[in-house]
Amino acid sequence: METQKHMGRGELVDRLTAQVRDRGFAIALLKKRGDMTADGKLTAKGRARNRMTAEERALDRAGETSATATYNPETNRVTKNK
């Protein structure tokens, strides 16, 4: 999977680009979410998310931690532990 190349820190734009297969669309999404300014620079929120790995972002989205959920890198999703 193409997104598997972009799992680490500093890969926010590249990972989203790989997921949506269009860099312009990825940047538009980041701007809409407030992660990027109109001129293409990361906001404070965007910089914070860019410092996270794909796993950390997925856990953050789910409101979970690695102790309470399991990350699946193939689907980029977390499952709450039982």
CNS distance restraints for C-alpha pairs under 8 A (distance, minus, plus):
assign (resid   1 and name CA) (resid   5 and name CA) 7.95 0.50 0.50
assign (resid   1 and name CA) (resid  74 and name CA) 7.97 0.50 0.50
assign (resid   2 and name CA) (resid   6 and name CA) 7.95 0.50 0.50
assign (resid   2 and name CA) (resid  18 and name CA) 6.16 0.50 0.50
assign (resid   2 and name CA) (resid  19 and name CA) 7.88 0.50 0.50
assign (resid   3 and name CA) (resid   7 and name CA) 7.16 0.50 0.50
assign (resid   3 and name CA) (resid  15 and name CA) 5.68 0.50 0.50
assign (resid   3 and name CA) (resid  18 and name CA) 5.40 0.50 0.50
assign (resid   3 and name CA) (resid  19 and name CA) 6.25 0.50 0.50
assign (resid   4 and name CA) (resid  73 and name CA) 7.69 0.50 0.50
assign (resid   4 and name CA) (resid  74 and name CA) 7.81 0.50 0.50
assign (resid   5 and name CA) (resid  15 and name CA) 7.93 0.50 0.50
assign (resid   6 and name CA) (resid  11 and name CA) 5.56 0.50 0.50
assign (resid   6 and name CA) (resid  12 and name CA) 8.00 0.50 0.50
assign (resid   6 and name CA) (resid  14 and name CA) 6.54 0.50 0.50
assign (resid   6 and name CA) (resid  15 and name CA) 5.11 0.50 0.50
assign (resid   6 and name CA) (resid  54 and name CA) 7.88 0.50 0.50
assign (resid   7 and name CA) (resid  11 and name CA) 6.81 0.50 0.50
assign (resid   7 and name CA) (resid  15 and name CA) 7.21 0.50 0.50
assign (resid   7 and name CA) (resid  53 and name CA) 5.88 0.50 0.50
assign (resid   7 and name CA) (resid  54 and name CA) 5.06 0.50 0.50
assign (resid   7 and name CA) (resid  55 and name CA) 7.61 0.50 0.50
assign (resid   8 and name CA) (resid  52 and name CA) 7.39 0.50 0.50
assign (resid   8 and name CA) (resid  53 and name CA) 4.61 0.50 0.50
assign (resid   8 and name CA) (resid  54 and name CA) 6.37 0.50 0.50
assign (resid   9 and name CA) (resid  50 and name CA) 6.17 0.50 0.50
assign (resid   9 and name CA) (resid  51 and name CA) 5.07 0.50 0.50
assign (resid   9 and name CA) (resid  52 and name CA) 5.21 0.50 0.50
assign (resid   9 and name CA) (resid  53 and name CA) 4.67 0.50 0.50
assign (resid   9 and name CA) (resid  54 and name CA) 7.62 0.50 0.50
assign (resid  10 and name CA) (resid  50 and name CA) 4.89 0.50 0.50
assign (resid  10 and name CA) (resid  51 and name CA) 5.58 0.50 0.50
assign (resid  10 and name CA) (resid  52 and name CA) 7.32 0.50 0.50
assign (resid  10 and name CA) (resid  53 and name CA) 7.73 0.50 0.50
assign (resid  11 and name CA) (resid  15 and name CA) 5.69 0.50 0.50
assign (resid  11 and name CA) (resid  50 and name CA) 6.35 0.50 0.50
assign (resid  11 and name CA) (resid  53 and name CA) 7.73 0.50 0.50
assign (resid  12 and name CA) (resid  16 and name CA) 6.22 0.50 0.50
assign (resid  12 and name CA) (resid  49 and name CA) 7.15 0.50 0.50
assign (resid  12 and name CA) (resid  50 and name CA) 5.03 0.50 0.50
assign (resid  13 and name CA) (resid  17 and name CA) 5.99 0.50 0.50
assign (resid  13 and name CA) (resid  23 and name CA) 7.90 0.50 0.50
assign (resid  13 and name CA) (resid  26 and name CA) 6.93 0.50 0.50
assign (resid  13 and name CA) (resid  27 and name CA) 7.15 0.50 0.50
assign (resid  14 and name CA) (resid  18 and name CA) 6.15 0.50 0.50
assign (resid  14 and name CA) (resid  23 and name CA) 7.90 0.50 0.50
assign (resid  15 and name CA) (resid  19 and name CA) 6.20 0.50 0.50
assign (resid  16 and name CA) (resid  20 and name CA) 6.17 0.50 0.50
assign (resid  16 and name CA) (resid  23 and name CA) 7.96 0.50 0.50
assign (resid  16 and name CA) (resid  26 and name CA) 5.72 0.50 0.50
assign (resid  17 and name CA) (resid  21 and name CA) 5.33 0.50 0.50
assign (resid  17 and name CA) (resid  22 and name CA) 5.49 0.50 0.50
assign (resid  17 and name CA) (resid  23 and name CA) 4.82 0.50 0.50
assign (resid  17 and name CA) (resid  25 and name CA) 7.66 0.50 0.50
assign (resid  17 and name CA) (resid  26 and name CA) 5.19 0.50 0.50
assign (resid  17 and name CA) (resid  27 and name CA) 7.96 0.50 0.50
assign (resid  18 and name CA) (resid  22 and name CA) 7.36 0.50 0.50
assign (resid  20 and name CA) (resid  25 and name CA) 7.27 0.50 0.50
assign (resid  20 and name CA) (resid  26 and name CA) 6.56 0.50 0.50
assign (resid  22 and name CA) (resid  26 and name CA) 6.21 0.50 0.50
assign (resid  23 and name CA) (resid  27 and name CA) 6.14 0.50 0.50
assign (resid  24 and name CA) (resid  28 and name CA) 6.17 0.50 0.50
assign (resid  25 and name CA) (resid  29 and name CA) 6.18 0.50 0.50
assign (resid  26 and name CA) (resid  30 and name CA) 6.30 0.50 0.50
assign (resid  27 and name CA) (resid  31 and name CA) 6.18 0.50 0.50
assign (resid  27 and name CA) (resid  36 and name CA) 7.55 0.50 0.50
assign (resid  27 and name CA) (resid  40 and name CA) 7.52 0.50 0.50
assign (resid  28 and name CA) (resid  32 and name CA) 6.14 0.50 0.50
assign (resid  29 and name CA) (resid  33 and name CA) 6.12 0.50 0.50
assign (resid  30 and name CA) (resid  34 and name CA) 6.18 0.50 0.50
assign (resid  30 and name CA) (resid  35 and name CA) 4.98 0.50 0.50
assign (resid  30 and name CA) (resid  36 and name CA) 5.41 0.50 0.50
assign (resid  30 and name CA) (resid  46 and name CA) 7.93 0.50 0.50
assign (resid  31 and name CA) (resid  35 and name CA) 5.73 0.50 0.50
assign (resid  31 and name CA) (resid  36 and name CA) 4.52 0.50 0.50
assign (resid  31 and name CA) (resid  37 and name CA) 5.87 0.50 0.50
assign (resid  31 and name CA) (resid  38 and name CA) 6.55 0.50 0.50
assign (resid  31 and name CA) (resid  40 and name CA) 7.82 0.50 0.50
assign (resid  32 and name CA) (resid  36 and name CA) 7.91 0.50 0.50
assign (resid  34 and name CA) (resid  43 and name CA) 7.10 0.50 0.50
assign (resid  34 and name CA) (resid  45 and name CA) 7.28 0.50 0.50
assign (resid  34 and name CA) (resid  46 and name CA) 7.31 0.50 0.50
assign (resid  35 and name CA) (resid  42 and name CA) 5.78 0.50 0.50
assign (resid  35 and name CA) (resid  43 and name CA) 5.35 0.50 0.50
assign (resid  35 and name CA) (resid  44 and name CA) 7.50 0.50 0.50
assign (resid  35 and name CA) (resid  45 and name CA) 5.55 0.50 0.50
assign (resid  35 and name CA) (resid  46 and name CA) 3.90 0.50 0.50
assign (resid  35 and name CA) (resid  47 and name CA) 7.56 0.50 0.50
assign (resid  36 and name CA) (resid  40 and name CA) 5.80 0.50 0.50
assign (resid  36 and name CA) (resid  41 and name CA) 5.40 0.50 0.50
assign (resid  36 and name CA) (resid  42 and name CA) 4.25 0.50 0.50
assign (resid  36 and name CA) (resid  43 and name CA) 5.15 0.50 0.50
assign (resid  36 and name CA) (resid  46 and name CA) 6.11 0.50 0.50
assign (resid  37 and name CA) (resid  41 and name CA) 5.32 0.50 0.50
assign (resid  37 and name CA) (resid  42 and name CA) 6.18 0.50 0.50
assign (resid  37 and name CA) (resid  43 and name CA) 6.16 0.50 0.50
assign (resid  42 and name CA) (resid  46 and name CA) 4.96 0.50 0.50
assign (resid  42 and name CA) (resid  47 and name CA) 5.65 0.50 0.50
assign (resid  43 and name CA) (resid  47 and name CA) 6.01 0.50 0.50
assign (resid  44 and name CA) (resid  48 and name CA) 6.17 0.50 0.50
assign (resid  45 and name CA) (resid  49 and name CA) 6.30 0.50 0.50
assign (resid  46 and name CA) (resid  50 and name CA) 5.94 0.50 0.50
assign (resid  47 and name CA) (resid  51 and name CA) 6.28 0.50 0.50
assign (resid  48 and name CA) (resid  52 and name CA) 6.91 0.50 0.50
assign (resid  49 and name CA) (resid  57 and name CA) 6.72 0.50 0.50
assign (resid  52 and name CA) (resid  56 and name CA) 5.53 0.50 0.50
assign (resid  52 and name CA) (resid  57 and name CA) 6.04 0.50 0.50
assign (resid  53 and name CA) (resid  57 and name CA) 6.28 0.50 0.50
assign (resid  54 and name CA) (resid  58 and name CA) 6.20 0.50 0.50
assign (resid  54 and name CA) (resid  76 and name CA) 7.23 0.50 0.50
assign (resid  55 and name CA) (resid  59 and name CA) 6.18 0.50 0.50
assign (resid  55 and name CA) (resid  71 and name CA) 6.32 0.50 0.50
assign (resid  55 and name CA) (resid  73 and name CA) 7.26 0.50 0.50
assign (resid  55 and name CA) (resid  76 and name CA) 7.16 0.50 0.50
assign (resid  56 and name CA) (resid  60 and name CA) 6.01 0.50 0.50
assign (resid  57 and name CA) (resid  61 and name CA) 6.10 0.50 0.50
assign (resid  58 and name CA) (resid  62 and name CA) 6.28 0.50 0.50
assign (resid  58 and name CA) (resid  71 and name CA) 7.55 0.50 0.50
assign (resid  58 and name CA) (resid  76 and name CA) 6.55 0.50 0.50
assign (resid  58 and name CA) (resid  77 and name CA) 5.98 0.50 0.50
assign (resid  58 and name CA) (resid  78 and name CA) 6.53 0.50 0.50
assign (resid  59 and name CA) (resid  63 and name CA) 6.04 0.50 0.50
assign (resid  59 and name CA) (resid  64 and name CA) 5.09 0.50 0.50
assign (resid  59 and name CA) (resid  65 and name CA) 5.81 0.50 0.50
assign (resid  59 and name CA) (resid  66 and name CA) 7.19 0.50 0.50
assign (resid  59 and name CA) (resid  69 and name CA) 7.61 0.50 0.50
assign (resid  59 and name CA) (resid  71 and name CA) 7.41 0.50 0.50
assign (resid  59 and name CA) (resid  77 and name CA) 7.93 0.50 0.50
assign (resid  59 and name CA) (resid  78 and name CA) 6.43 0.50 0.50
assign (resid  60 and name CA) (resid  64 and name CA) 6.20 0.50 0.50
assign (resid  60 and name CA) (resid  65 and name CA) 7.47 0.50 0.50
assign (resid  62 and name CA) (resid  78 and name CA) 7.12 0.50 0.50
assign (resid  64 and name CA) (resid  68 and name CA) 5.98 0.50 0.50
assign (resid  64 and name CA) (resid  69 and name CA) 6.14 0.50 0.50
assign (resid  64 and name CA) (resid  80 and name CA) 7.68 0.50 0.50
assign (resid  65 and name CA) (resid  69 and name CA) 6.05 0.50 0.50
assign (resid  66 and name CA) (resid  70 and name CA) 6.27 0.50 0.50
assign (resid  66 and name CA) (resid  71 and name CA) 7.61 0.50 0.50
assign (resid  68 and name CA) (resid  80 and name CA) 6.03 0.50 0.50
assign (resid  68 and name CA) (resid  81 and name CA) 5.52 0.50 0.50
assign (resid  69 and name CA) (resid  78 and name CA) 6.05 0.50 0.50
assign (resid  69 and name CA) (resid  79 and name CA) 5.34 0.50 0.50
assign (resid  69 and name CA) (resid  80 and name CA) 4.15 0.50 0.50
assign (resid  69 and name CA) (resid  81 and name CA) 4.81 0.50 0.50
assign (resid  70 and name CA) (resid  78 and name CA) 5.32 0.50 0.50
assign (resid  70 and name CA) (resid  79 and name CA) 5.27 0.50 0.50
assign (resid  70 and name CA) (resid  80 and name CA) 6.40 0.50 0.50
assign (resid  70 and name CA) (resid  81 and name CA) 6.52 0.50 0.50
assign (resid  71 and name CA) (resid  76 and name CA) 7.01 0.50 0.50
assign (resid  71 and name CA) (resid  77 and name CA) 5.87 0.50 0.50
assign (resid  71 and name CA) (resid  78 and name CA) 4.36 0.50 0.50
assign (resid  71 and name CA) (resid  79 and name CA) 6.59 0.50 0.50
assign (resid  72 and name CA) (resid  76 and name CA) 5.61 0.50 0.50
assign (resid  72 and name CA) (resid  77 and name CA) 5.56 0.50 0.50
assign (resid  72 and name CA) (resid  78 and name CA) 6.07 0.50 0.50
assign (resid  72 and name CA) (resid  79 and name CA) 7.93 0.50 0.50
assign (resid  73 and name CA) (resid  77 and name CA) 7.10 0.50 0.50
